Amino acid sequence: MAKTRISISLEQAQAERIRRHAERSGMDVSAYLVHAATRQMAESDAIEEQFAGVDALIARAEREAVDLPEEPAAVSVELTEQERREVEEALGLVHGRDQQGRRPGYAP
């Protein structure tokens, strides 16, 4: 198989660091960079494959959203005291607070 040459530009400090890592790995710089790039590509491919279904759902939802009617004007509705407490409790959980107002995982 014919090889292709790719030229890259980088800072001298980066080049030296790559040379040292390649040497410690028992590779020349070209082999080291090809190995590193190949690993990164495999990781990216695996991530893309894992999230392909979610990405397709998002794309579909965005296409369908174009056809949705505009939202009606907001209607002011008074909450009962119980509903207000439930909303505040839910928002506290969303913002990372438990029912005692503490952030779980943090020292008081």
C-alpha positions as CSV (number, residue, x, y, z in Angstrom):
1,M,0.0,0.0,0.0
2,A,1.4,3.4,-1.0
3,K,1.9,5.8,1.9
4,T,0.8,9.4,1.9
5,R,2.8,12.2,3.6
6,I,0.9,14.7,5.7
7,S,2.6,17.9,6.9
8,I,1.6,19.5,10.2
9,S,2.7,22.6,12.0
10,L,3.0,22.8,15.8
11,E,4.9,24.7,18.5
12,Q,8.4,23.5,19.2
13,A,7.4,22.6,22.8
14,Q,4.6,20.4,21.5
15,A,6.9,18.7,19.0
16,E,9.5,17.9,21.7
17,R,6.8,16.5,24.0
18,I,5.5,14.3,21.2
19,R,9.0,13.1,20.4
20,R,9.6,12.2,24.0
21,H,6.3,10.3,24.3
22,A,6.9,8.5,21.0
23,E,10.4,7.5,22.2
24,R,9.0,6.2,25.5
25,S,6.4,4.2,23.6
26,G,9.1,2.6,21.4
27,M,7.8,4.3,18.2
28,D,8.9,6.8,15.8
29,V,7.0,10.1,15.7
30,S,5.0,9.1,12.6
31,A,3.9,5.8,14.1
32,Y,3.1,7.5,17.4
33,L,0.9,10.2,15.7
34,V,-0.9,7.6,13.5
35,H,-1.5,5.4,16.6
36,A,-2.9,8.4,18.6
37,A,-5.1,9.6,15.7
38,T,-6.4,6.1,15.0
39,R,-7.4,5.7,18.7
40,Q,-9.1,9.1,18.7
41,M,-11.0,8.2,15.5
42,A,-12.1,4.9,16.9
43,E,-13.3,6.6,20.1
44,S,-15.2,9.3,18.1
45,D,-16.8,6.6,15.9
46,A,-18.0,4.7,18.9
47,I,-19.5,7.8,20.5
48,E,-21.2,8.8,17.3
49,E,-22.6,5.3,17.0
50,Q,-23.8,5.2,20.6
51,F,-25.6,8.5,20.2
52,A,-26.9,8.0,16.6
53,G,-30.4,7.2,17.8
54,V,-30.6,10.2,20.0
55,D,-29.2,12.5,17.3
56,A,-31.8,11.1,14.8
57,L,-34.6,11.8,17.4
58,I,-33.4,15.4,17.9
59,A,-33.2,16.0,14.1
60,R,-36.7,14.6,13.6
61,A,-38.1,16.7,16.5
62,E,-36.4,19.8,15.0
63,R,-38.0,19.1,11.6
64,E,-41.4,18.5,13.1
65,A,-41.1,21.7,15.3
66,V,-41.2,23.8,12.2
67,D,-44.8,22.7,11.5
68,L,-46.1,23.3,15.1
69,P,-48.5,26.1,15.6
70,E,-47.3,29.1,17.6
71,E,-47.9,29.0,21.3
72,P,-51.1,30.6,22.5
73,A,-50.7,33.6,24.8
74,A,-49.9,32.7,28.4
75,V,-52.9,32.5,30.6
76,S,-52.5,33.7,34.2
77,V,-53.6,31.0,36.6
78,E,-53.4,31.3,40.3
79,L,-51.8,28.4,42.1
80,T,-53.2,26.9,45.2
81,E,-50.9,27.1,48.2
82,Q,-50.3,23.3,47.9
83,E,-49.4,23.7,44.2
84,R,-47.1,26.6,44.9
85,R,-45.2,24.5,47.6
86,E,-45.0,21.6,45.1
87,V,-43.5,23.8,42.4
88,E,-41.0,25.3,44.8
89,E,-40.0,21.8,46.0
90,A,-39.6,20.6,42.5
91,L,-37.5,23.6,41.5
92,G,-35.4,23.1,44.5
93,L,-34.6,19.6,43.4
94,V,-33.9,20.7,39.9
95,H,-31.4,23.3,41.3
96,G,-29.8,20.7,43.5
97,R,-31.5,21.2,46.9
98,D,-33.2,18.5,49.0
99,Q,-36.4,19.0,51.0
100,Q,-34.5,20.7,53.8
101,G,-33.0,23.2,51.4
102,R,-29.5,21.6,51.4
103,R,-27.5,20.8,48.4
104,P,-26.9,17.0,48.4
105,G,-23.3,16.0,48.5
106,Y,-22.2,19.3,50.1
107,A,-21.2,19.9,53.7
108,P,-23.5,22.3,55.5
